[in-house]
Amino acid sequence: MDDNPIRTVESEELLESPDGGMRDTVLIADAHGAKNLCAGMVWIAPGNTIHEDSHPFDEVYYVVRGTAEIILDGVRSVMKAGDVINIRSPKLHRVHNFSDEVFEIFWCIGGPMSELPGVEEELAKWPRVDVTKGWHLPPS
């Protein structure tokens, strides 16, 4: 366990979905000493949709960059930079980036990573990529 309370994207592994359309990093989790939540960042490439899921805990998104559509239990809404989205458990949710720019969110789930069925096992299969290179970085 790392006792440093400050986490950075560069300090954690960056994972890429098998289809290459999503990147994810877990910044706060059980491994960091968190007992009641987990949190991280997700980037979705233009034109991509991330998998649909639900959790036994509430989740919050903060949109850092871009515009995309969230589908919550079949109801579509557009999210944009600066928005905060409350995803109440156990709503099914997925995100579609219909825009031509990267969509970036900070996510926080109100429960430990170890209690999210199948998540750790799924992420363990995703390839690790170089956090300093690639499509997820903001334009310079």
GUMAR-703852 format. One record per atom (N, C-alpha, C): atom name; x, y, z; residue in three letters; residue number from 1. Coordinates in nm, 3 decimals, always signed. Example, Ala and Ser with C-alpha at 12.3 -4.5 7.8 and 13.67 -1.06 7.14 Angstrom:
REM residues 2
<"N"; <+1.319; -0.569; +0.780>; "ALA"; 1>;
<"CA"; <+1.230; -0.450; +0.780>; "ALA"; 1>;
<"C"; <+1.320; -0.330; +0.780>; "ALA"; 1>;
<"N"; <+1.285; -0.225; +0.708>; "SER"; 2>;
<"CA"; <+1.367; -0.106; +0.714>; "SER"; 2>;
<"C"; <+1.290; +0.003; +0.787>; "SER"; 2>;
REM end
This chain:
REM residues 140
<"N"; <+0.085; -0.118; +0.000>; "MET"; 1>;
<"CA"; <+0.000; +0.000; +0.000>; "MET"; 1>;
<"C"; <+0.089; +0.125; +0.000>; "MET"; 1>;
<"N"; <+0.050; +0.221; -0.078>; "ASP"; 2>;
<"CA"; <+0.123; +0.347; -0.089>; "ASP"; 2>;
<"C"; <+0.055; +0.450; +0.001>; "ASP"; 2>;
<"N"; <+0.130; +0.509; +0.094>; "ASP"; 3>;
<"CA"; <+0.073; +0.605; +0.188>; "ASP"; 3>;
<"C"; <+0.065; +0.747; +0.134>; "ASP"; 3>;
<"N"; <+0.119; +0.772; +0.016>; "ASN"; 4>;
<"CA"; <+0.114; +0.906; -0.042>; "ASN"; 4>;
<"C"; <-0.030; +0.939; -0.082>; "ASN"; 4>;
<"N"; <-0.089; +1.046; -0.027>; "PRO"; 5>;
<"CA"; <-0.228; +1.078; -0.060>; "PRO"; 5>;
<"C"; <-0.244; +1.142; -0.198>; "PRO"; 5>;
<"N"; <-0.134; +1.181; -0.260>; "ILE"; 6>;
<"CA"; <-0.142; +1.247; -0.391>; "ILE"; 6>;
<"C"; <-0.119; +1.145; -0.500>; "ILE"; 6>;
<"N"; <-0.215; +1.136; -0.592>; "ARG"; 7>;
<"CA"; <-0.208; +1.042; -0.704>; "ARG"; 7>;
<"C"; <-0.202; +1.124; -0.833>; "ARG"; 7>;
<"N"; <-0.128; +1.076; -0.929>; "THR"; 8>;
<"CA"; <-0.124; +1.139; -1.061>; "THR"; 8>;
<"C"; <-0.146; +1.033; -1.166>; "THR"; 8>;
<"N"; <-0.195; +1.076; -1.280>; "VAL"; 9>;
<"CA"; <-0.214; +0.982; -1.391>; "VAL"; 9>;
<"C"; <-0.081; +0.916; -1.426>; "VAL"; 9>;
<"N"; <+0.025; +0.992; -1.420>; "GLU"; 10>;
<"CA"; <+0.157; +0.940; -1.456>; "GLU"; 10>;
<"C"; <+0.209; +0.837; -1.356>; "GLU"; 10>;
<"N"; <+0.154; +0.836; -1.234>; "SER"; 11>;
<"CA"; <+0.202; +0.742; -1.131>; "SER"; 11>;
<"C"; <+0.132; +0.607; -1.137>; "SER"; 11>;
<"N"; <+0.030; +0.593; -1.219>; "GLU"; 12>;
<"CA"; <-0.048; +0.468; -1.224>; "GLU"; 12>;
<"C"; <-0.042; +0.407; -1.364>; "GLU"; 12>;
<"N"; <-0.079; +0.280; -1.372>; "GLU"; 13>;
<"CA"; <-0.083; +0.213; -1.502>; "GLU"; 13>;
<"C"; <-0.197; +0.269; -1.586>; "GLU"; 13>;
<"N"; <-0.171; +0.287; -1.714>; "LEU"; 14>;
<"CA"; <-0.275; +0.328; -1.808>; "LEU"; 14>;
<"C"; <-0.315; +0.204; -1.887>; "LEU"; 14>;
<"N"; <-0.443; +0.172; -1.881>; "LEU"; 15>;
<"CA"; <-0.496; +0.052; -1.947>; "LEU"; 15>;
<"C"; <-0.572; +0.092; -2.071>; "LEU"; 15>;
<"N"; <-0.568; +0.007; -2.174>; "GLU"; 16>;
<"CA"; <-0.643; +0.033; -2.297>; "GLU"; 16>;
<"C"; <-0.736; -0.084; -2.323>; "GLU"; 16>;
<"N"; <-0.861; -0.053; -2.354>; "SER"; 17>;
<"CA"; <-0.959; -0.157; -2.384>; "SER"; 17>;
<"C"; <-0.911; -0.239; -2.503>; "SER"; 17>;
<"N"; <-0.952; -0.366; -2.510>; "PRO"; 18>;
<"CA"; <-0.907; -0.451; -2.621>; "PRO"; 18>;
<"C"; <-0.937; -0.394; -2.760>; "PRO"; 18>;
<"N"; <-1.045; -0.315; -2.774>; "ASP"; 19>;
<"CA"; <-1.077; -0.257; -2.905>; "ASP"; 19>;
<"C"; <-1.001; -0.127; -2.931>; "ASP"; 19>;
<"N"; <-0.924; -0.077; -2.831>; "GLY"; 20>;
<"CA"; <-0.843; +0.043; -2.848>; "GLY"; 20>;
<"C"; <-0.918; +0.174; -2.837>; "GLY"; 20>;
<"N"; <-1.048; +0.172; -2.807>; "GLY"; 21>;
<"CA"; <-1.128; +0.294; -2.804>; "GLY"; 21>;
<"C"; <-1.142; +0.362; -2.671>; "GLY"; 21>;
<"N"; <-1.088; +0.299; -2.565>; "MET"; 22>;
<"CA"; <-1.103; +0.354; -2.430>; "MET"; 22>;
<"C"; <-0.972; +0.334; -2.354>; "MET"; 22>;
<"N"; <-0.935; +0.433; -2.277>; "ARG"; 23>;
<"CA"; <-0.822; +0.421; -2.185>; "ARG"; 23>;
<"C"; <-0.871; +0.452; -2.045>; "ARG"; 23>;
<"N"; <-0.816; +0.383; -1.946>; "ASP"; 24>;
<"CA"; <-0.863; +0.393; -1.809>; "ASP"; 24>;
<"C"; <-0.743; +0.385; -1.715>; "ASP"; 24>;
<"N"; <-0.745; +0.463; -1.611>; "THR"; 25>;
<"CA"; <-0.647; +0.450; -1.504>; "THR"; 25>;
<"C"; <-0.721; +0.458; -1.372>; "THR"; 25>;
<"N"; <-0.688; +0.368; -1.281>; "VAL"; 26>;
<"CA"; <-0.747; +0.367; -1.148>; "VAL"; 26>;
<"C"; <-0.649; +0.440; -1.056>; "VAL"; 26>;
<"N"; <-0.693; +0.553; -1.003>; "LEU"; 27>;
<"CA"; <-0.607; +0.637; -0.920>; "LEU"; 27>;
<"C"; <-0.622; +0.608; -0.770>; "LEU"; 27>;
<"N"; <-0.741; +0.570; -0.729>; "ILE"; 28>;
<"CA"; <-0.771; +0.542; -0.589>; "ILE"; 28>;
<"C"; <-0.845; +0.409; -0.583>; "ILE"; 28>;
<"N"; <-0.794; +0.318; -0.500>; "ALA"; 29>;
<"CA"; <-0.858; +0.186; -0.485>; "ALA"; 29>;
<"C"; <-0.809; +0.121; -0.357>; "ALA"; 29>;
<"N"; <-0.853; -0.001; -0.334>; "ASP"; 30>;
<"CA"; <-0.812; -0.077; -0.217>; "ASP"; 30>;
<"C"; <-0.660; -0.079; -0.204>; "ASP"; 30>;
<"N"; <-0.590; -0.097; -0.316>; "ALA"; 31>;
<"CA"; <-0.444; -0.107; -0.316>; "ALA"; 31>;
<"C"; <-0.377; +0.021; -0.265>; "ALA"; 31>;
<"N"; <-0.451; +0.132; -0.267>; "HIS"; 32>;
<"CA"; <-0.398; +0.260; -0.220>; "HIS"; 32>;
<"C"; <-0.446; +0.291; -0.078>; "HIS"; 32>;
<"N"; <-0.517; +0.195; -0.018>; "GLY"; 33>;
<"CA"; <-0.567; +0.214; +0.117>; "GLY"; 33>;
<"C"; <-0.708; +0.266; +0.127>; "GLY"; 33>;
<"N"; <-0.775; +0.289; +0.014>; "ALA"; 34>;
<"CA"; <-0.913; +0.337; +0.016>; "ALA"; 34>;
<"C"; <-1.006; +0.223; +0.059>; "ALA"; 34>;
<"N"; <-1.096; +0.253; +0.150>; "LYS"; 35>;
<"CA"; <-1.186; +0.150; +0.202>; "LYS"; 35>;
<"C"; <-1.328; +0.164; +0.149>; "LYS"; 35>;
<"N"; <-1.368; +0.284; +0.110>; "ASN"; 36>;
<"CA"; <-1.509; +0.307; +0.078>; "ASN"; 36>;
<"C"; <-1.535; +0.368; -0.058>; "ASN"; 36>;
<"N"; <-1.432; +0.375; -0.143>; "LEU"; 37>;
<"CA"; <-1.452; +0.429; -0.277>; "LEU"; 37>;
<"C"; <-1.336; +0.389; -0.367>; "LEU"; 37>;
<"N"; <-1.357; +0.410; -0.495>; "CYS"; 38>;
<"CA"; <-1.250; +0.398; -0.593>; "CYS"; 38>;
<"C"; <-1.273; +0.508; -0.697>; "CYS"; 38>;
<"N"; <-1.165; +0.549; -0.762>; "ALA"; 39>;
<"CA"; <-1.176; +0.662; -0.854>; "ALA"; 39>;
<"C"; <-1.065; +0.656; -0.957>; "ALA"; 39>;
<"N"; <-1.089; +0.722; -1.069>; "GLY"; 40>;
<"CA"; <-0.988; +0.725; -1.174>; "GLY"; 40>;
<"C"; <-1.029; +0.815; -1.289>; "GLY"; 40>;
<"N"; <-0.962; +0.795; -1.400>; "MET"; 41>;
<"CA"; <-0.985; +0.873; -1.521>; "MET"; 41>;
<"C"; <-1.015; +0.778; -1.635>; "MET"; 41>;
<"N"; <-1.102; +0.822; -1.727>; "VAL"; 42>;
<"CA"; <-1.132; +0.748; -1.849>; "VAL"; 42>;
<"C"; <-1.125; +0.844; -1.966>; "VAL"; 42>;
<"N"; <-1.069; +0.795; -2.076>; "TRP"; 43>;
<"CA"; <-1.065; +0.867; -2.203>; "TRP"; 43>;
<"C"; <-1.133; +0.780; -2.306>; "TRP"; 43>;
<"N"; <-1.221; +0.841; -2.387>; "ILE"; 44>;
<"CA"; <-1.291; +0.768; -2.494>; "ILE"; 44>;
<"C"; <-1.257; +0.835; -2.625>; "ILE"; 44>;
<"N"; <-1.207; +0.755; -2.718>; "ALA"; 45>;
<"CA"; <-1.167; +0.806; -2.849>; "ALA"; 45>;
<"C"; <-1.290; +0.850; -2.928>; "ALA"; 45>;
<"N"; <-1.274; +0.944; -3.020>; "PRO"; 46>;
<"CA"; <-1.386; +0.989; -3.103>; "PRO"; 46>;
<"C"; <-1.455; +0.870; -3.172>; "PRO"; 46>;
<"N"; <-1.589; +0.874; -3.171>; "GLY"; 47>;
<"CA"; <-1.667; +0.771; -3.239>; "GLY"; 47>;
<"C"; <-1.682; +0.640; -3.164>; "GLY"; 47>;
<"N"; <-1.627; +0.628; -3.044>; "ASN"; 48>;
<"CA"; <-1.632; +0.503; -2.970>; "ASN"; 48>;
<"C"; <-1.737; +0.505; -2.860>; "ASN"; 48>;
<"N"; <-1.781; +0.385; -2.823>; "THR"; 49>;
<"CA"; <-1.877; +0.365; -2.715>; "THR"; 49>;
<"C"; <-1.815; +0.270; -2.615>; "THR"; 49>;
<"N"; <-1.824; +0.304; -2.486>; "ILE"; 50>;
<"CA"; <-1.772; +0.212; -2.385>; "ILE"; 50>;
<"C"; <-1.883; +0.116; -2.343>; "ILE"; 50>;
<"N"; <-1.842; +0.003; -2.291>; "HIS"; 51>;
<"CA"; <-1.933; -0.104; -2.251>; "HIS"; 51>;
<"C"; <-2.040; -0.054; -2.152>; "HIS"; 51>;
<"N"; <-2.153; -0.121; -2.155>; "GLU"; 52>;
<"CA"; <-2.259; -0.089; -2.060>; "GLU"; 52>;
<"C"; <-2.234; -0.168; -1.932>; "GLU"; 52>;
<"N"; <-2.252; -0.103; -1.818>; "ASP"; 53>;
<"CA"; <-2.241; -0.173; -1.692>; "ASP"; 53>;
<"C"; <-2.327; -0.109; -1.586>; "ASP"; 53>;
<"N"; <-2.329; -0.169; -1.469>; "SER"; 54>;
<"CA"; <-2.395; -0.112; -1.352>; "SER"; 54>;
<"C"; <-2.313; -0.157; -1.232>; "SER"; 54>;
<"N"; <-2.331; -0.088; -1.121>; "HIS"; 55>;
<"CA"; <-2.253; -0.116; -1.001>; "HIS"; 55>;
<"C"; <-2.346; -0.123; -0.881>; "HIS"; 55>;
<"N"; <-2.301; -0.192; -0.775>; "PRO"; 56>;
<"CA"; <-2.381; -0.195; -0.652>; "PRO"; 56>;
<"C"; <-2.367; -0.067; -0.570>; "PRO"; 56>;
<"N"; <-2.291; +0.031; -0.623>; "PHE"; 57>;
<"CA"; <-2.268; +0.159; -0.555>; "PHE"; 57>;
<"C"; <-2.295; +0.273; -0.652>; "PHE"; 57>;
<"N"; <-2.328; +0.390; -0.599>; "ASP"; 58>;
<"CA"; <-2.345; +0.508; -0.683>; "ASP"; 58>;
<"C"; <-2.211; +0.546; -0.747>; "ASP"; 58>;
<"N"; <-2.221; +0.613; -0.863>; "GLU"; 59>;
<"CA"; <-2.102; +0.660; -0.933>; "GLU"; 59>;
<"C"; <-2.124; +0.804; -0.975>; "GLU"; 59>;
<"N"; <-2.015; +0.881; -0.979>; "VAL"; 60>;
<"CA"; <-2.018; +1.019; -1.024>; "VAL"; 60>;
<"C"; <-1.914; +1.037; -1.132>; "VAL"; 60>;
<"N"; <-1.951; +1.110; -1.238>; "TYR"; 61>;
<"CA"; <-1.855; +1.151; -1.340>; "TYR"; 61>;
<"C"; <-1.839; +1.303; -1.330>; "TYR"; 61>;
<"N"; <-1.717; +1.349; -1.351>; "TYR"; 62>;
<"CA"; <-1.691; +1.490; -1.376>; "TYR"; 62>;
<"C"; <-1.629; +1.496; -1.514>; "TYR"; 62>;
<"N"; <-1.691; +1.571; -1.605>; "VAL"; 63>;
<"CA"; <-1.642; +1.579; -1.743>; "VAL"; 63>;
<"C"; <-1.529; +1.681; -1.748>; "VAL"; 63>;
<"N"; <-1.409; +1.632; -1.780>; "VAL"; 64>;
<"CA"; <-1.290; +1.715; -1.788>; "VAL"; 64>;
<"C"; <-1.278; +1.782; -1.924>; "VAL"; 64>;
<"N"; <-1.309; +1.702; -2.029>; "ARG"; 65>;
<"CA"; <-1.287; +1.753; -2.166>; "ARG"; 65>;
<"C"; <-1.382; +1.680; -2.260>; "ARG"; 65>;
<"N"; <-1.436; +1.756; -2.356>; "GLY"; 66>;
<"CA"; <-1.514; +1.697; -2.463>; "GLY"; 66>;
<"C"; <-1.664; +1.698; -2.440>; "GLY"; 66>;
<"N"; <-1.733; +1.633; -2.534>; "THR"; 67>;
<"CA"; <-1.878; +1.619; -2.534>; "THR"; 67>;
<"C"; <-1.910; +1.477; -2.573>; "THR"; 67>;
<"N"; <-2.005; +1.415; -2.504>; "ALA"; 68>;
<"CA"; <-2.045; +1.278; -2.535>; "ALA"; 68>;
<"C"; <-2.186; +1.255; -2.484>; "ALA"; 68>;
<"N"; <-2.239; +1.142; -2.520>; "GLU"; 69>;
<"CA"; <-2.374; +1.104; -2.478>; "GLU"; 69>;
<"C"; <-2.364; +0.997; -2.371>; "GLU"; 69>;
<"N"; <-2.440; +1.014; -2.263>; "ILE"; 70>;
<"CA"; <-2.453; +0.908; -2.163>; "ILE"; 70>;
<"C"; <-2.592; +0.848; -2.178>; "ILE"; 70>;
<"N"; <-2.599; +0.716; -2.171>; "ILE"; 71>;
<"CA"; <-2.726; +0.645; -2.177>; "ILE"; 71>;
<"C"; <-2.746; +0.580; -2.041>; "ILE"; 71>;
<"N"; <-2.843; +0.630; -1.964>; "LEU"; 72>;
<"CA"; <-2.874; +0.579; -1.830>; "LEU"; 72>;
<"C"; <-3.008; +0.508; -1.835>; "LEU"; 72>;
<"N"; <-3.006; +0.377; -1.818>; "ASP"; 73>;
<"CA"; <-3.129; +0.297; -1.827>; "ASP"; 73>;
<"C"; <-3.209; +0.332; -1.952>; "ASP"; 73>;
<"N"; <-3.138; +0.350; -2.064>; "GLY"; 74>;
<"CA"; <-3.202; +0.377; -2.192>; "GLY"; 74>;
<"C"; <-3.232; +0.523; -2.221>; "GLY"; 74>;
<"N"; <-3.213; +0.612; -2.124>; "VAL"; 75>;
<"CA"; <-3.240; +0.754; -2.143>; "VAL"; 75>;
<"C"; <-3.110; +0.824; -2.182>; "VAL"; 75>;
<"N"; <-3.113; +0.894; -2.295>; "ARG"; 76>;
<"CA"; <-2.994; +0.960; -2.350>; "ARG"; 76>;
<"C"; <-2.986; +1.106; -2.307>; "ARG"; 76>;
<"N"; <-2.864; +1.146; -2.267>; "SER"; 77>;
<"CA"; <-2.837; +1.285; -2.231>; "SER"; 77>;
<"C"; <-2.698; +1.321; -2.282>; "SER"; 77>;
<"N"; <-2.680; +1.448; -2.316>; "VAL"; 78>;
<"CA"; <-2.549; +1.494; -2.362>; "VAL"; 78>;
<"C"; <-2.473; +1.554; -2.244>; "VAL"; 78>;
<"N"; <-2.345; +1.514; -2.232>; "MET"; 79>;
<"CA"; <-2.256; +1.566; -2.129>; "MET"; 79>;
<"C"; <-2.149; +1.650; -2.196>; "MET"; 79>;
<"N"; <-2.104; +1.754; -2.125>; "LYS"; 80>;
<"CA"; <-1.997; +1.839; -2.180>; "LYS"; 80>;
<"C"; <-1.902; +1.879; -2.068>; "LYS"; 80>;
<"N"; <-1.787; +1.931; -2.104>; "ALA"; 81>;
<"CA"; <-1.686; +1.971; -2.006>; "ALA"; 81>;
<"C"; <-1.748; +2.058; -1.898>; "ALA"; 81>;
<"N"; <-1.716; +2.025; -1.773>; "GLY"; 82>;
<"CA"; <-1.768; +2.097; -1.658>; "GLY"; 82>;
<"C"; <-1.890; +2.034; -1.594>; "GLY"; 82>;
<"N"; <-1.956; +1.941; -1.664>; "ASP"; 83>;
<"CA"; <-2.074; +1.876; -1.608>; "ASP"; 83>;
<"C"; <-2.037; +1.772; -1.503>; "ASP"; 83>;
<"N"; <-2.126; +1.753; -1.406>; "VAL"; 84>;
<"CA"; <-2.116; +1.646; -1.307>; "VAL"; 84>;
<"C"; <-2.238; +1.558; -1.324>; "VAL"; 84>;
<"N"; <-2.215; +1.426; -1.335>; "ILE"; 85>;
<"CA"; <-2.323; +1.332; -1.362>; "ILE"; 85>;
<"C"; <-2.336; +1.238; -1.244>; "ILE"; 85>;
<"N"; <-2.458; +1.226; -1.190>; "ASN"; 86>;
<"CA"; <-2.487; +1.136; -1.079>; "ASN"; 86>;
<"C"; <-2.550; +1.009; -1.136>; "ASN"; 86>;
<"N"; <-2.482; +0.897; -1.119>; "ILE"; 87>;
<"CA"; <-2.532; +0.768; -1.168>; "ILE"; 87>;
<"C"; <-2.570; +0.686; -1.045>; "ILE"; 87>;
<"N"; <-2.700; +0.683; -1.018>; "ARG"; 88>;
<"CA"; <-2.747; +0.610; -0.900>; "ARG"; 88>;
<"C"; <-2.747; +0.459; -0.926>; "ARG"; 88>;
<"N"; <-2.704; +0.386; -0.826>; "SER"; 89>;
<"CA"; <-2.702; +0.240; -0.833>; "SER"; 89>;
<"C"; <-2.845; +0.189; -0.836>; "SER"; 89>;
<"N"; <-2.874; +0.087; -0.910>; "PRO"; 90>;
<"CA"; <-2.791; +0.007; -1.000>; "PRO"; 90>;
<"C"; <-2.816; +0.039; -1.148>; "PRO"; 90>;
<"N"; <-2.831; +0.166; -1.183>; "LYS"; 91>;
<"CA"; <-2.864; +0.203; -1.321>; "LYS"; 91>;
<"C"; <-2.761; +0.150; -1.420>; "LYS"; 91>;
<"N"; <-2.811; +0.095; -1.530>; "LEU"; 92>;
<"CA"; <-2.726; +0.058; -1.642>; "LEU"; 92>;
<"C"; <-2.679; +0.186; -1.708>; "LEU"; 92>;
<"N"; <-2.551; +0.191; -1.743>; "HIS"; 93>;
<"CA"; <-2.499; +0.312; -1.808>; "HIS"; 93>;
<"C"; <-2.388; +0.279; -1.905>; "HIS"; 93>;
<"N"; <-2.380; +0.362; -2.008>; "ARG"; 94>;
<"CA"; <-2.270; +0.355; -2.104>; "ARG"; 94>;
<"C"; <-2.254; +0.493; -2.164>; "ARG"; 94>;
<"N"; <-2.139; +0.514; -2.229>; "VAL"; 95>;
<"CA"; <-2.108; +0.644; -2.286>; "VAL"; 95>;
<"C"; <-2.070; +0.626; -2.431>; "VAL"; 95>;
<"N"; <-2.125; +0.713; -2.516>; "HIS"; 96>;
<"CA"; <-2.090; +0.715; -2.659>; "HIS"; 96>;
<"C"; <-2.031; +0.851; -2.692>; "HIS"; 96>;
<"N"; <-1.908; +0.849; -2.742>; "ASN"; 97>;
<"CA"; <-1.842; +0.973; -2.784>; "ASN"; 97>;
<"C"; <-1.874; +0.995; -2.932>; "ASN"; 97>;
<"N"; <-1.975; +1.074; -2.958>; "PHE"; 98>;
<"CA"; <-2.018; +1.101; -3.096>; "PHE"; 98>;
<"C"; <-1.936; +1.212; -3.160>; "PHE"; 98>;
<"N"; <-1.850; +1.277; -3.082>; "SER"; 99>;
<"CA"; <-1.778; +1.393; -3.132>; "SER"; 99>;
<"C"; <-1.649; +1.353; -3.203>; "SER"; 99>;
<"N"; <-1.578; +1.453; -3.253>; "ASP"; 100>;
<"CA"; <-1.451; +1.428; -3.321>; "ASP"; 100>;
<"C"; <-1.331; +1.462; -3.231>; "ASP"; 100>;
<"N"; <-1.358; +1.475; -3.100>; "GLU"; 101>;
<"CA"; <-1.250; +1.499; -3.005>; "GLU"; 101>;
<"C"; <-1.256; +1.396; -2.892>; "GLU"; 101>;
<"N"; <-1.146; +1.380; -2.821>; "VAL"; 102>;
<"CA"; <-1.140; +1.287; -2.709>; "VAL"; 102>;
<"C"; <-1.234; +1.334; -2.598>; "VAL"; 102>;
<"N"; <-1.303; +1.238; -2.538>; "PHE"; 103>;
<"CA"; <-1.389; +1.265; -2.424>; "PHE"; 103>;
<"C"; <-1.318; +1.213; -2.299>; "PHE"; 103>;
<"N"; <-1.305; +1.299; -2.197>; "GLU"; 104>;
<"CA"; <-1.229; +1.264; -2.076>; "GLU"; 104>;
<"C"; <-1.314; +1.290; -1.952>; "GLU"; 104>;
<"N"; <-1.319; +1.190; -1.863>; "ILE"; 105>;
<"CA"; <-1.393; +1.205; -1.738>; "ILE"; 105>;
<"C"; <-1.308; +1.159; -1.620>; "ILE"; 105>;
<"N"; <-1.336; +1.220; -1.506>; "PHE"; 106>;
<"CA"; <-1.293; +1.168; -1.376>; "PHE"; 106>;
<"C"; <-1.414; +1.093; -1.323>; "PHE"; 106>;
<"N"; <-1.394; +0.970; -1.275>; "TRP"; 107>;
<"CA"; <-1.503; +0.892; -1.219>; "TRP"; 107>;
<"C"; <-1.474; +0.856; -1.074>; "TRP"; 107>;
<"N"; <-1.579; +0.843; -0.996>; "CYS"; 108>;
<"CA"; <-1.567; +0.802; -0.857>; "CYS"; 108>;
<"C"; <-1.686; +0.713; -0.823>; "CYS"; 108>;
<"N"; <-1.656; +0.595; -0.770>; "ILE"; 109>;
<"CA"; <-1.760; +0.500; -0.731>; "ILE"; 109>;
<"C"; <-1.758; +0.489; -0.579>; "ILE"; 109>;
<"N"; <-1.875; +0.495; -0.518>; "GLY"; 110>;
<"CA"; <-1.888; +0.496; -0.373>; "GLY"; 110>;
<"C"; <-1.877; +0.360; -0.308>; "GLY"; 110>;
<"N"; <-1.779; +0.283; -0.349>; "GLY"; 111>;
<"CA"; <-1.753; +0.152; -0.290>; "GLY"; 111>;
<"C"; <-1.616; +0.106; -0.333>; "GLY"; 111>;
<"N"; <-1.559; +0.009; -0.264>; "PRO"; 112>;
<"CA"; <-1.424; -0.038; -0.297>; "PRO"; 112>;
<"C"; <-1.420; -0.116; -0.427>; "PRO"; 112>;
<"N"; <-1.308; -0.107; -0.497>; "MET"; 113>;
<"CA"; <-1.288; -0.179; -0.623>; "MET"; 113>;
<"C"; <-1.308; -0.329; -0.602>; "MET"; 113>;
<"N"; <-1.266; -0.380; -0.488>; "SER"; 114>;
<"CA"; <-1.276; -0.523; -0.461>; "SER"; 114>;
<"C"; <-1.422; -0.572; -0.452>; "SER"; 114>;
<"N"; <-1.517; -0.481; -0.438>; "GLU"; 115>;
<"CA"; <-1.658; -0.520; -0.430>; "GLU"; 115>;
<"C"; <-1.734; -0.490; -0.559>; "GLU"; 115>;
<"N"; <-1.661; -0.462; -0.667>; "LEU"; 116>;
<"CA"; <-1.724; -0.443; -0.799>; "LEU"; 116>;
<"C"; <-1.707; -0.573; -0.876>; "LEU"; 116>;
<"N"; <-1.813; -0.650; -0.890>; "PRO"; 117>;
<"CA"; <-1.802; -0.784; -0.948>; "PRO"; 117>;
<"C"; <-1.733; -0.785; -1.085>; "PRO"; 117>;
<"N"; <-1.624; -0.859; -1.095>; "GLY"; 118>;
<"CA"; <-1.557; -0.883; -1.221>; "GLY"; 118>;
<"C"; <-1.468; -0.771; -1.274>; "GLY"; 118>;
<"N"; <-1.469; -0.654; -1.211>; "VAL"; 119>;
<"CA"; <-1.397; -0.539; -1.266>; "VAL"; 119>;
<"C"; <-1.246; -0.561; -1.263>; "VAL"; 119>;
<"N"; <-1.193; -0.598; -1.148>; "GLU"; 120>;
<"CA"; <-1.048; -0.618; -1.138>; "GLU"; 120>;
<"C"; <-1.000; -0.726; -1.234>; "GLU"; 120>;
<"N"; <-1.078; -0.833; -1.247>; "GLU"; 121>;
<"CA"; <-1.041; -0.942; -1.338>; "GLU"; 121>;
<"C"; <-1.042; -0.895; -1.483>; "GLU"; 121>;
<"N"; <-1.141; -0.816; -1.520>; "GLU"; 122>;
<"CA"; <-1.149; -0.765; -1.657>; "GLU"; 122>;
<"C"; <-1.033; -0.670; -1.687>; "GLU"; 122>;
<"N"; <-1.008; -0.576; -1.597>; "LEU"; 123>;
<"CA"; <-0.900; -0.479; -1.620>; "LEU"; 123>;
<"C"; <-0.763; -0.547; -1.625>; "LEU"; 123>;
<"N"; <-0.747; -0.657; -1.556>; "ALA"; 124>;
<"CA"; <-0.620; -0.730; -1.557>; "ALA"; 124>;
<"C"; <-0.587; -0.783; -1.698>; "ALA"; 124>;
<"N"; <-0.689; -0.799; -1.782>; "LYS"; 125>;
<"CA"; <-0.670; -0.850; -1.919>; "LYS"; 125>;
<"C"; <-0.634; -0.740; -2.017>; "LYS"; 125>;
<"N"; <-0.657; -0.614; -1.981>; "TRP"; 126>;
<"CA"; <-0.635; -0.504; -2.073>; "TRP"; 126>;
<"C"; <-0.486; -0.474; -2.086>; "TRP"; 126>;
<"N"; <-0.441; -0.445; -2.207>; "PRO"; 127>;
<"CA"; <-0.299; -0.410; -2.223>; "PRO"; 127>;
<"C"; <-0.265; -0.278; -2.153>; "PRO"; 127>;
<"N"; <-0.141; -0.272; -2.105>; "ARG"; 128>;
<"CA"; <-0.087; -0.149; -2.047>; "ARG"; 128>;
<"C"; <-0.025; -0.068; -2.160>; "ARG"; 128>;
<"N"; <-0.047; +0.064; -2.158>; "VAL"; 129>;
<"CA"; <+0.009; +0.150; -2.262>; "VAL"; 129>;
<"C"; <+0.086; +0.264; -2.196>; "VAL"; 129>;
<"N"; <+0.168; +0.329; -2.275>; "ASP"; 130>;
<"CA"; <+0.252; +0.440; -2.227>; "ASP"; 130>;
<"C"; <+0.164; +0.562; -2.201>; "ASP"; 130>;
<"N"; <+0.161; +0.605; -2.077>; "VAL"; 131>;
<"CA"; <+0.077; +0.719; -2.037>; "VAL"; 131>;
<"C"; <+0.124; +0.850; -2.100>; "VAL"; 131>;
<"N"; <+0.248; +0.856; -2.146>; "THR"; 132>;
<"CA"; <+0.302; +0.980; -2.201>; "THR"; 132>;
<"C"; <+0.283; +0.992; -2.351>; "THR"; 132>;
<"N"; <+0.222; +0.891; -2.414>; "LYS"; 133>;
<"CA"; <+0.205; +0.893; -2.560>; "LYS"; 133>;
<"C"; <+0.064; +0.848; -2.596>; "LYS"; 133>;
<"N"; <+0.013; +0.902; -2.706>; "GLY"; 134>;
<"CA"; <-0.111; +0.848; -2.759>; "GLY"; 134>;
<"C"; <-0.224; +0.948; -2.771>; "GLY"; 134>;
<"N"; <-0.336; +0.896; -2.820>; "TRP"; 135>;
<"CA"; <-0.449; +0.977; -2.857>; "TRP"; 135>;
<"C"; <-0.520; +1.041; -2.737>; "TRP"; 135>;
<"N"; <-0.500; +0.991; -2.615>; "HIS"; 136>;
<"CA"; <-0.572; +1.043; -2.499>; "HIS"; 136>;
<"C"; <-0.519; +1.179; -2.450>; "HIS"; 136>;
<"N"; <-0.399; +1.215; -2.493>; "LEU"; 137>;
<"CA"; <-0.337; +1.339; -2.444>; "LEU"; 137>;
<"C"; <-0.405; +1.462; -2.503>; "LEU"; 137>;
<"N"; <-0.414; +1.570; -2.424>; "PRO"; 138>;
<"CA"; <-0.475; +1.693; -2.478>; "PRO"; 138>;
<"C"; <-0.389; +1.748; -2.593>; "PRO"; 138>;
<"N"; <-0.451; +1.818; -2.686>; "PRO"; 139>;
<"CA"; <-0.374; +1.879; -2.794>; "PRO"; 139>;
<"C"; <-0.272; +1.977; -2.736>; "PRO"; 139>;
<"N"; <-0.155; +1.980; -2.797>; "SER"; 140>;
<"CA"; <-0.052; +2.072; -2.744>; "SER"; 140>;
<"C"; <-0.049; +2.203; -2.819>; "SER"; 140>;
REM end
